[in-house]
């Protein structure tokens, strides 16, 4: 589903990625060239299902298979053999998901080294909407004040406890708060609203534990799809349908569902996350057409944003989703919500996961962590 809206900026030429981003894009192109050369030497069997191309919506056709410029490029050889829609049952689809998730739930930095700066990292089970849910709890040294529910990105389809381990370690160290990373259910096996309901159950549990041990305050934070979930939980809390977070920290969030913003077109392809990938992720998470405008999927379209918790919104300049975060920051300010907005120049979507190689990733985690520490100290 695609809905066009009027552009909010006049930028006509894409910004140039910064040095670390260009190095990453160059590495992805090199890997793609190697795969193509290997495929020529050892052709794969022609798939039984030909990937479908969505009808032209006025600008370009959006493929429902994953394009080569997607962030899952490391799993491209499996993707090339996969049918377009993973929601149907079948051995080939299941095999693709296993390969994709294995590739994308890889830590960007050795987990043991990431954990060195913390007092303890606990593997535990917390309540989910459909039963117990795996999670990790990160505890910093010194006095712990407050707790953060961190919701990982991955398009509601992949990533998990390993891919975001280092991010949570750094956030716990800087914020001096406990950080909980839940392994919420993933699409397409568990479409909307499974991820929201698991996240809300985890926040209820964490808020109760924080009230008992860490001063009572709890906040939400997340990147990409996790930013979407964090924004939704903040709105649910303000509406009396769950705990009210002390702060919402949204890293390059997806907030407006099917609406199209200028940055979607400007960075549609060749900047790590592509517009076609965004559509594909949405197709996996949203099983019913009416859910494209559901309250707990498109927080940016909420009719009343007043009374929401303060927000920190961080975006990447060379990201198709950049304008979504900027638009939400503007809307929150107009509703009287305190907002700190920062766009990192030349950064790509997902730069937080590459914090070990990208200085902007470390800086963004420090920014979010310090804001959390301040919120818990108030």
C-alpha positions in Angstrom: 0.0 0.0 0.0 1.4 3.4 -1.0 -0.1 6.9 -0.2 1.6 10.0 -1.5 1.9 13.2 0.5 3.2 16.6 -0.3 7.0 17.0 0.0 8.1 18.7 3.2 11.6 19.7 1.9 13.0 21.1 -1.3 16.1 19.0 -1.4 16.5 17.7 -4.9 20.0 16.1 -4.8 21.0 13.3 -2.4 23.5 14.2 0.2 26.9 12.5 0.0 27.4 9.7 2.6 30.2 10.3 5.1 33.5 8.4 4.9 32.5 5.4 7.0 29.2 5.2 5.2 31.0 5.2 1.8 33.3 2.4 3.0 30.3 0.3 4.0 28.5 0.9 0.7 31.7 0.1 -1.2 32.0 -3.2 0.7 28.4 -4.1 -0.1 29.0 -3.4 -3.8 32.1 -5.5 -3.7 30.2 -8.4 -2.1 27.5 -8.1 -4.7 30.0 -8.2 -7.5 31.5 -11.4 -6.0 28.1 -13.0 -5.8 27.3 -12.2 -9.4 30.6 -13.6 -10.5 30.1 -16.8 -8.5 26.5 -17.1 -9.9 27.9 -17.0 -13.4 30.3 -19.8 -12.6 27.8 -21.9 -10.7 24.2 -21.0 -11.9 21.4 -21.7 -9.4 18.3 -23.6 -10.4 15.5 -21.4 -11.7 12.9 -20.9 -8.8 9.5 -22.5 -9.2 7.8 -19.2 -8.2 8.7 -16.1 -10.2 8.9 -13.1 -7.9 5.9 -10.8 -8.5 6.4 -7.1 -9.3 3.9 -4.7 -7.8 1.9 -2.6 -10.3 3.4 0.7 -11.2 2.2 3.4 -8.8 3.2 6.4 -10.9 6.9 6.5 -10.4 8.5 3.1 -10.4 7.5 -0.5 -9.8 8.3 -1.7 -6.3 9.5 -5.3 -6.3 8.1 -7.5 -3.5 11.3 -9.5 -3.4 14.3 -8.1 -1.6 16.5 -5.9 -3.8 20.2 -6.1 -3.9 20.7 -2.8 -2.1 18.8 -4.0 1.0 20.5 -4.3 4.4 20.2 -8.0 4.2 22.7 -8.1 1.4 24.7 -10.6 3.4 21.9 -13.1 2.9 21.5 -12.4 -0.8 22.3 -15.8 -2.2 19.4 -17.2 -0.2 17.1 -14.3 -1.1 17.7 -14.9 -4.8 16.2 -18.3 -4.5 13.2 -17.2 -2.4 9.6 -16.5 -3.5 8.3 -13.0 -3.1 5.9 -13.5 -0.1 7.1 -15.4 3.0 3.7 -15.4 4.7 2.7 -18.6 2.9 3.9 -21.9 4.3 6.6 -23.9 2.5 10.0 -25.3 3.0 11.7 -22.7 0.7 10.2 -19.8 2.5 11.1 -21.3 5.9 14.7 -21.9 4.7 15.0 -18.3 3.5 13.8 -16.9 6.9 16.3 -19.1 8.8 19.2 -18.0 6.6 18.1 -14.3 6.8 17.7 -14.3 10.6 21.0 -16.1 11.2 22.8 -13.6 9.0 21.1 -10.5 10.6 21.3 -11.6 14.2 25.0 -11.4 14.2 26.7 -9.0 16.7 28.6 -6.1 15.1 31.3 -6.4 17.9 32.3 -9.4 20.0 29.7 -9.8 22.8 32.2 -10.6 25.5 34.1 -7.4 24.8 30.9 -5.4 24.7 29.9 -6.7 28.1 33.2 -5.8 29.9 32.0 -2.4 30.9 28.9 -3.7 32.7 28.4 -5.3 36.1 26.2 -8.0 34.8 24.3 -9.2 31.7 21.5 -11.6 32.6 19.6 -14.0 30.2 16.1 -14.3 31.5 12.5 -14.9 30.5 9.9 -12.1 30.8 6.1 -12.1 30.1 5.1 -11.7 26.5 1.6 -11.4 25.2 1.5 -15.0 24.1 3.6 -16.5 26.9 7.2 -16.3 28.2 9.7 -14.4 26.1 13.5 -14.5 26.0 15.3 -11.3 27.0 18.5 -9.9 28.2 18.9 -7.5 31.1 22.0 -5.2 31.1 23.1 -3.8 34.5 25.8 -1.1 34.8 28.2 -0.6 37.6 27.3 1.7 40.4 23.8 2.8 41.5 21.2 1.9 38.9 18.6 4.6 38.4 15.6 3.8 36.1 15.1 1.1 33.4 15.0 1.3 29.6 13.0 -1.1 27.4 15.1 -1.3 24.2 13.2 -2.6 21.2 15.4 -3.7 18.3 15.0 -2.9 14.7 15.0 -5.3 11.7 11.7 -4.5 9.9 9.7 -6.6 12.4 11.2 -9.6 10.6 14.7 -10.2 11.8 17.5 -9.1 14.3 17.3 -9.9 18.0 19.3 -10.5 21.2 22.7 -10.8 19.4 22.5 -8.0 16.8 21.6 -5.4 19.4 23.7 -6.7 22.3 26.5 -4.1 21.9 24.0 -1.2 21.5 22.3 -2.1 24.8 25.7 -2.5 26.6 26.7 1.0 25.6 23.3 2.5 26.4 23.3 0.9 29.8 26.8 2.3 30.5 26.0 5.8 29.5 22.5 6.0 30.9 23.5 4.2 34.2 20.1 2.5 33.9 19.0 -1.1 33.6 18.3 -2.0 29.9 16.0 -4.8 28.9 16.2 -6.2 25.4 13.2 -8.5 24.7 13.1 -11.1 21.9 9.6 -10.1 20.7 7.8 -12.3 18.1 8.6 -11.6 14.4 6.7 -11.4 11.2 5.6 -12.9 8.9 4.8 -15.8 11.2 3.5 -13.3 13.8 2.1 -10.3 12.0 0.8 -7.0 13.5 0.0 -6.5 16.3 2.2 -9.3 17.8 5.3 -7.2 18.2 3.3 -4.4 19.8 1.6 -6.6 22.3 4.9 -8.4 23.3 6.6 -5.0 23.7 3.7 -3.7 25.9 3.8 -6.8 28.1 7.6 -6.4 28.5 7.2 -2.7 29.5 4.6 -3.6 32.1 7.0 -6.1 33.6 9.9 -3.7 33.5 8.0 -0.8 35.0 7.0 -3.0 38.0 10.6 -4.2 38.5 11.9 -0.6 38.2 9.4 0.6 40.8 10.7 -2.1 43.2 14.5 -1.8 42.6 15.6 1.2 40.5 13.7 4.2 41.5 10.4 3.6 39.6 11.0 5.3 36.3 11.0 3.4 33.0 11.7 4.7 29.4 11.4 3.2 25.9 14.0 3.3 23.2 14.4 1.6 19.8 15.8 1.8 16.3 13.9 1.6 13.0 11.0 -0.9 13.6 11.9 -0.7 17.3 11.5 3.1 17.1 8.0 2.5 15.8 7.2 0.2 18.7 8.6 2.7 21.2 6.5 5.6 19.8 3.4 3.4 20.0 4.1 2.4 23.6 4.5 6.1 24.5 1.2 6.9 22.9 -0.5 3.9 24.6 0.8 5.0 28.0 -0.4 8.6 27.5 -3.8 7.2 26.7 -3.9 5.1 29.9 -3.4 1.8 28.2 -0.1 1.0 29.7 2.9 2.5 31.7 3.8 6.0 30.9 7.5 6.2 29.8 9.7 8.9 31.3 11.3 9.4 27.9 11.0 8.0 24.3 14.3 7.7 22.4 13.6 7.0 18.7 16.5 6.1 16.4 15.6 6.5 12.7 12.1 5.4 13.3 9.4 4.2 10.9 6.3 6.1 11.9 3.9 6.9 9.0 3.1 3.5 7.5 2.3 3.8 3.8 2.8 7.6 3.5 5.6 8.6 1.1 8.0 11.4 2.1 10.6 13.2 -0.1 13.5 11.2 1.5 11.8 7.9 0.4 12.3 9.0 -3.2 15.6 10.8 -2.7 17.3 7.8 -1.1 15.2 5.1 -2.8 18.1 2.9 -3.8 21.8 2.6 -3.1 21.9 3.8 0.5 21.8 0.6 2.4 18.1 0.5 3.1 16.0 0.8 -0.1 12.4 1.9 -0.6 11.6 -1.5 -2.0 12.9 -3.1 1.2 10.7 -0.8 3.2 7.7 -2.0 1.2 8.8 -5.6 1.6 9.1 -5.3 5.4 5.7 -3.7 5.6 4.2 -6.5 3.6 5.5 -9.1 6.0 4.3 -7.3 9.1 0.9 -6.1 7.9 -1.3 -9.1 7.1 -4.6 -7.2 6.6 -5.1 -4.1 4.3 -6.9 -2.2 7.0 -4.0 -2.5 9.4 -1.9 -0.2 7.2 -3.7 2.7 9.0 -4.0 1.0 12.4 -3.4 3.1 15.5 -0.6 0.9 16.8 1.2 0.8 13.5 1.2 4.5 12.3 1.9 6.6 15.4 2.7 9.6 13.2 -1.0 9.8 12.2 -2.4 10.0 15.7 -4.9 12.9 15.8 -3.7 14.2 19.2 -0.1 14.1 20.2 -0.4 16.4 23.2 0.5 15.0 26.6 3.1 12.5 25.3 6.4 11.9 27.1 9.4 13.9 26.1 11.2 12.6 23.0 14.7 12.3 21.6 14.5 11.6 17.8 17.7 10.8 15.9 17.8 10.3 12.1 20.4 9.6 9.4 20.8 12.1 6.6 21.2 9.5 3.8 18.2 7.4 4.9 14.9 7.0 3.1 13.2 7.2 6.5 14.9 10.4 7.5 11.9 12.7 6.9 9.6 10.5 9.0 11.6 11.2 12.1 11.8 14.9 11.2 8.1 15.2 10.6 7.3 13.5 13.9 9.6 15.8 15.8 7.9 18.8 14.2 4.4 17.4 15.0 5.4 16.7 18.6 6.7 20.2 19.1 3.5 21.6 17.7 1.6 19.6 20.2 3.7 21.0 23.1 5.8 17.9 23.7 9.5 18.6 24.6 11.6 17.2 21.7 15.3 17.0 21.0 16.0 16.2 17.3 19.3 15.5 15.7 20.1 14.3 12.1 23.6 12.9 11.6 25.1 14.2 8.4 26.1 11.6 5.8 24.9 8.7 8.0 23.0 5.7 6.7 20.0 3.8 8.1 21.2 1.3 10.6 24.3 3.2 11.5 23.8 2.4 15.2 24.6 -1.3 14.5 27.9 -0.3 13.1 29.0 1.8 16.0 32.3 0.0 16.2 33.3 1.4 12.8 31.1 4.5 12.6 31.8 7.4 15.0 28.2 8.7 14.5 26.9 5.4 16.0 28.9 6.0 19.2 27.8 9.6 19.3 24.1 8.8 18.9 24.3 6.2 21.7 25.9 8.8 23.9 23.3 11.4 23.1 20.4 9.0 23.8 22.1 7.6 27.0 22.7 11.0 28.4 19.2 12.1 27.8 18.0 8.9 29.6 20.3 9.6 32.5 18.9 13.1 32.8 15.3 11.9 32.6 15.9 9.4 35.4 17.6 11.9 37.6 14.8 14.4 37.4 
